Each structure stands twice: as C-alpha cells, then as structure tokens.
Amino acid sequence: MRAAVAVTQNFDDPLSGLELTDRPVPEPREGWTRVRLRAASLNPHDWWTLKGVGHPAERIPIVLGCDGAGVTDDGREVVLHPVIGDANRGGGDLTLDPQRALMSETIDGTLAEYVLVPDRLLVDKPPALSFAEAACLGVAWGTAFRMLFTRARVRAGTRVLVQGGNGGVASAAIELARAAGARVYATARTAEKRAFAAERGAAAVFDAGERLPERVDVVVETIGEASWAHSLRSLRPGGTIVIAGATSGSMPPADLTRVFYQQLSIVGSTGCTLAEFEALLRTLVETGVRPALETIRFDEIPEGFARMLSGDVSGKLVVEF
C-alpha cells in the first residue's frame, strides 16, 4: 500500500525525512480493525513529527497522519477519533490521560491506503458528510469543539475573538461558534485570509493586533507569542482565553497584573473526548456546517506540507485515496 512515512527527523529540513513509499497492508487482529482510507487530512502535528519536536526518535519510522475516514473490511463507513488513551487514567477524561497519544505518535497513522486501529477509535460516519469532510474533523474540529463548548463554555450571545482565523482549528472555531449563536470576531494578516475568515462566518475581521469595536468574553488562541498581548487586551474583565497551541512561540510576556486585576481566566485545551467528537458530528449534521477544505493527490503530500509551513493554506488539506 502507498504510505507517507517519517523515516528521519530534521529540525531545519523536515521534508528531507518524508518518504512516499510502499508498505505491507496491516493484518487485522483481535480488538483492532483494518480500515481502507478514503480520505485523510494533513495536520501541523505531522510537520512537528518530521522536525523531531515532541516525537522520540526511537518511534521513527512511522506512518504520518492523525485524521481519516474510510471503510472497514465488513463495509462499515467510519471516521476515526484520533486520541488514543484511557479515560480512567485521566480521572474520567481521556484527554487528561498522561499517557494519551494521537494517531501517528504510537501507532501508524492515516496517510496510507490502510490503517489498523483499536476498535474504540471507530465512529460511524454520518451519511450527510463526505469522506473528505469527515477526514478533517478529528484534530482541528474536535479541538475547536472542546475549546469552545467544554473549556470556555461558549453559548448563544457570547462574544468570541478567534486569532488567526484562516487556520484549521481557528476556522473551525469561527463556524462552530457562529452556529451556536455567538458573535464572532477574527484576525488575520492578509486581505485574502481576512476574506476567508469572513466567509466562514466572522461578523468582522481585523488585521493582527487591531483594536476591536468591543471587548469579548472569550478569545480562541492557537498562535501564542505573536498574538498574546492582543488577546489579553481584547478581553472584558472576567473574560477567558482558551488556548490549544502556540505556533509563534510559547513564552510571551504574561502581563500578570492585567490577569489578576481584571480577573481573567487562561484555560488550556487539548484534543477532544469520544463523546465530544460524537457531539461534533451531530452538530455538523444538524446545522449544515461543513469544513473548508482542498483536496490533493497522494503524490502532492510533500507540496501540501510545504504550503502549510509557508502559511499558504486556509482551512484543511485533504488527501483522497
């Protein structure tokens, strides 16, 4: 089978460790199910694996890919919940398991024609979603769903700022918050990206760091250092920043005086539980919200990763098999 494999790690030249190759088709075993992938999406996580950040060298080589949707050997159409772990070790929350992992961290991932996964990762694909749409959801949309509704408790009427509104998590947050009845603002660095965020449903879109017309209740953060000061300034007293990434750096000035004086909450969020993922699927079916995506061929995977690094992607890149 065709597979995109991380064969080496190189922080300065990550694509040098990516190999499109043939691998044996995995054999099913008890407790695990083989899925023939119909679609799989690219994630920044794959890029960090190739860089060697957060992924031990002893787990190389490994098939990349965290998200996917396909068909089991017995014809069941499924989408994969990408978080592997034990809710008991997390006090009832899978995402708090200290040993949790994503697909492609401890087992081969989804950028291949077949994948073998633990049975508990399989979720029925709603007929209303295409395979390409379903393959976008596990990491980016699941993360956005948990950030908004579990961690930040967004509801109808909440005022939300989404930083960097063209990214996978960010654009998902815009659409989901809007569908829930929130008023959504967004930021982006170029006119094209601002237009994209507006198309996803933001009521108004601003240049990075630009003053908003009002303070917000919740800021969705995945950027980190470059946007942190703006996120703090944009919050009303008592507001919440929910953060699930720090792509521009993880050590901004904390501005603790503002945090304690205005009683701000800073809340971390990682992944989503199986129940949250299933709720996300129901939300998309009921609201008609769909991910913004662009499909690419298997042999275009290296180019897709290069585009992600340069910032030349809005929404999700999906490989269709």
C-alpha positions, 0 to 999 in steps of 0.5 A: 500500500502507498504510505507517507512515512517519517523515516528521519527527523530534521529540525531545519529540513523536515521534508528531507525525512518524508518518504512516499513509499510502499508498505505491507497492508496491516493484518487485522487482529483481535480488538483492532480493525483494518480500515481502507482510507478514503480520505485523510487530512494533513495536520501541523502535528505531522510537520512537528513529527518530521522536525523531531519536536515532541516525537522520540526518535526511537518511534521513527519510522512511522506512518504520518497522519492523525485524521481519516475516514474510510471503510472497514473490511465488513463495509462499515463507513467510519471516521476515526477519533484520533486520541488514543488513551484511557479515560480512567487514567485521566480521572474520567477524561481521556484527554487528561490521560498522561499517557494519551497519544494521537494517531501517528505518535504510537501507532501508524497513522492515516496517510496510507491506503490502510490503517489498523486501529483499536476498535474504540477509535471507530465512529460511524460516519454520518451519511450527510458528510463526505469522506473528505469532510469527515477526514478533517474533523478529528484534530482541528474540529474536535479541538475547536469543539472542546475549546469552545463548548467544554473549556470556555463554555461558549453559548448563544450571545457570547462574544468570541475573538478567534486569532488567526482565523484562516487556520484549521482549528481557528476556522473551525472555531469561527463556524462552530461558534457562529452556529451556536449563536455567538458573535464572532470576531477574527484576525488575520494578516492578509486581505485574502485570509481576512476574506476567508475568515469572513466567509466562514462566518466572522461578523468582522475581521481585523488585521493582527493586533487591531483594536476591536469595536468591543471587548469579548468574553472569550478569545480562541488562541492557537498562535501564542507569542505573536498574538498574546498581548492582543488577546489579553487586551481584547478581553472584558474583565472576567473574560477567558482565553482558551488556548490549544497551541502556540505556533509563534512561540510559547513564552510571551510576556504574561502581563500578570497584573492585567490577569489578576486585576481584571480577573481573567481566566487562561484555560488550556485545551487539548484534543477532544473526548469520544463523546465530544467528537460524537457531539461534533458530528451531530452538530455538523449534521444538524446545522449544515456546517461543513469544513473548508477544505482542498483536496490533493493527490497522494503524490502532492503530500510533500507540496501540501506540507510545504504550503502549510509551513509557508502559511499558504493554506486556509482551512484543511488539506485533504488527501483522497485515496 
